[in-house]
Amino acid sequence: MGKVVLVTGVSRDLGRKFARTLAADPDVDRVIGVDVVPPRGDIGAVSFVRADIRNPVIAKVIAKEDVDTVVHMSVIATPGTAGGRNTMKELNVIGTMQLLAACQRAASLQHLVVKSTTTVYGASSRDPAMFTEDMQPRRAPRSGYAKDVAEIEGYVRGFARRRPDVRVTTLRCANVLGPAVVSPLTSYLRLPVVPTVLGYDARLQVLHERDLYGVLQHAVRADVAGTFNVAGDGILMLSQALRRLQRPTVSMPGFAVGRVGNLLRQARVADFSPEQLGFLTYGRGVDTTRMRAELGFEPTMTTAECFADFATTLTPTGGRTERVLAGLAQALPEVEDPAATPLDAVGDAEPAPRRPRAVAAAREGADHG
């Protein structure tokens, strides 16, 4: 007999696509998708059950279907899609509490996989070059999505202590990028003119949509417990990424970007949250050593390759100067992972090319070409 897996949050695209992918796994006997509304697209062989994880009835679903693995993906990042901040918090925190209570009573349960996010680390000027799984955010989140995720992970750790017989795997995934992904980050990158924070250049590390499905499927099949950062190799600066996407930018103070974000949110063009603004100011990098060494997963696409794939669906909005700079950015080396450079090798390293002069020369040539 194969696994019987229950997946929450299948009404959204990521949950629906993953459930469908998992249903094709030969090691999985049945997949039960749970959400308050039916999925919008085809779910293949997935059995859909209309249920609210905030309701104790979810315990009956787990018991009736004899579920041995639960994949929790029903964590919402934006209040706009949930109907407001209060509803978002209730779905995220109260829903997770009820699901964990149901899991605690389920004698058949053997494995719990929770899709978390690197947003739990926050984004500030005091952040380390790379976050490891044992580190805490430099500034504890006080509201919003980051606070919800921190509370959810706390409840998951409590569940792991109460049910030591259940393998608990928490995946802290970087921002997911892909041609079909709709998220606050992708909505921002799709803007015809992209506002950036004056004086800052955020570090971006992302995970491709296919690698998200891959790591979740790997976690379901692997006999590994723990918390793991999951992201593609390499880091791109925000300016680098926008040039590769051929998006013109306008730099403005942080408060002005926040006001523009509020207007875009009201117009339902892009959803700017405090976490989003902090991320676009400072960025974030995570160490994925444990993902490879312990979880045994290797992403198929680097951060640069994720942006290249995402760019295939975009219509360039930049002028000639931006296109020249985009071509130059493709030729320049990517930002190296600071954690991957031995300290004793720094003195022997050759000096890096002076990129600002190269970019300035390219811009001058484009303006006079």
Rosetta blueprint (number, residue, H / E / L):
1 M L
2 G L
3 K E
4 V E
5 V E
6 L E
7 V E
8 T E
9 G L
10 V L
11 S L
12 R L
13 D H
14 L H
15 G H
16 R H
17 K H
18 F H
19 A H
20 R H
21 T H
22 L H
23 A H
24 A L
25 D L
26 P L
27 D L
28 V E
29 D E
30 R E
31 V E
32 I E
33 G E
34 V E
35 D E
36 V L
37 V L
38 P L
39 P L
40 R L
41 G L
42 D L
43 I L
44 G L
45 A L
46 V L
47 S E
48 F E
49 V E
50 R E
51 A L
52 D L
53 I L
54 R L
55 N L
56 P L
57 V H
58 I H
59 A H
60 K H
61 V H
62 I H
63 A H
64 K H
65 E L
66 D L
67 V L
68 D L
69 T E
70 V E
71 V E
72 H E
73 M L
74 S L
75 V L
76 I L
77 A L
78 T L
79 P H
80 G H
81 T H
82 A H
83 G L
84 G L
85 R H
86 N H
87 T H
88 M H
89 K H
90 E H
91 L H
92 N H
93 V H
94 I H
95 G H
96 T H
97 M H
98 Q H
99 L H
100 L H
101 A H
102 A H
103 C H
104 Q H
105 R H
106 A L
107 A L
108 S L
109 L L
110 Q L
111 H E
112 L E
113 V E
114 V E
115 K E
116 S E
117 T E
118 T H
119 T H
120 V H
121 Y H
122 G L
123 A L
124 S L
125 S L
126 R L
127 D L
128 P L
129 A L
130 M L
131 F E
132 T L
133 E L
134 D L
135 M L
136 Q L
137 P L
138 R L
139 R L
140 A L
141 P L
142 R L
143 S L
144 G H
145 Y H
146 A H
147 K H
148 D H
149 V H
150 A H
151 E H
152 I H
153 E H
154 G H
155 Y H
156 V H
157 R H
158 G H
159 F H
160 A H
161 R H
162 R H
163 R L
164 P L
165 D L
166 V L
167 R E
168 V E
169 T E
170 T E
171 L E
172 R E
173 C E
174 A L
175 N E
176 V E
177 L E
178 G L
179 P L
180 A L
181 V L
182 V L
183 S L
184 P H
185 L H
186 T H
187 S H
188 Y H
189 L H
190 R L
191 L L
192 P L
193 V L
194 V E
195 P E
196 T E
197 V E
198 L L
199 G L
200 Y L
201 D L
202 A L
203 R E
204 L E
205 Q L
206 V E
207 L E
208 H E
209 E H
210 R H
211 D H
212 L H
213 Y H
214 G H
215 V H
216 L H
217 Q H
218 H H
219 A H
220 V H
221 R H
222 A L
223 D L
224 V L
225 A L
226 G E
227 T E
228 F E
229 N E
230 V E
231 A L
232 G L
233 D L
234 G L
235 I E
236 L E
237 M E
238 L H
239 S H
240 Q H
241 A H
242 L H
243 R H
244 R H
245 L L
246 Q L
247 R L
248 P L
249 T E
250 V E
251 S E
252 M E
253 P L
254 G H
255 F H
256 A H
257 V H
258 G H
259 R H
260 V H
261 G H
262 N H
263 L H
264 L H
265 R H
266 Q H
267 A L
268 R L
269 V L
270 A L
271 D L
272 F L
273 S L
274 P H
275 E H
276 Q H
277 L H
278 G H
279 F H
280 L H
281 T H
282 Y H
283 G E
284 R L
285 G L
286 V E
287 D L
288 T L
289 T H
290 R H
291 M H
292 R H
293 A H
294 E H
295 L H
296 G L
297 F L
298 E L
299 P L
300 T L
301 M L
302 T L
303 T H
304 A H
305 E H
306 C H
307 F H
308 A H
309 D H
310 F H
311 A H
312 T L
313 T L
314 L L
315 T L
316 P L
317 T L
318 G L
319 G L
320 R H
321 T H
322 E H
323 R H
324 V H
325 L H
326 A H
327 G H
328 L H
329 A H
330 Q H
331 A H
332 L L
333 P L
334 E L
335 V E
336 E L
337 D L
338 P H
339 A H
340 A H
341 T L
342 P L
343 L H
344 D H
345 A H
346 V L
347 G L
348 D L
349 A L
350 E L
351 P L
352 A L
353 P L
354 R L
355 R H
356 P H
357 R H
358 A H
359 V H
360 A H
361 A H
362 A H
363 R H
364 E H
365 G H
366 A H
367 D H
368 H H
369 G L
